[in-house]
Amino acid sequence: MGKRFIAIGFSALLTILGIVAAVQVARGTANLGIDFAGGTSVQIKFNTRLALHDVRKALEDGGIKEFDLQELPTENKVLISIKKSEANIGDLSGKIITVLSQKFSRSNVVVDSTTEIAQGRRQITQGLP
């Protein structure tokens, strides 16, 4: 019972953090992943090792903005994630594939999978040509 003020203070702090988090989610300012916010994720496998900044530059030159890249260097793979967009989500994954295929030659780019999430609906495609 001697530590009750510490416990009450800690509980109050957690409650305030929870309220702040709920407000951010409600206002749309929380940094949610594509699983919650919607968007497109494309996993590309390259036959040869490419630098991540080359992939970033190719996408930016192709007119694709506001994306996140994650490199899987042991498998020569890159995961490209783009949160919710005004553009048609299916068109966005196609554009990513087209831009990378043109820049790095079609024989070097293999689409491992695409994931498209829009308004609570998920579509996953594996091994596209």
Secondary structure, 3 states (H helix, E strand, C coil): CCCHHHHHHHHHHHHHHHHHHHHHHHHCCCCCCHHHHCEEEEEEEECCCCCHHHHHHHHHHCCCCCCEEEEEHHHCEEEEEEECCCCCHHHHHHHHHHHHHHHHCHHHEEEEEEEEEECCEEEEEECCC
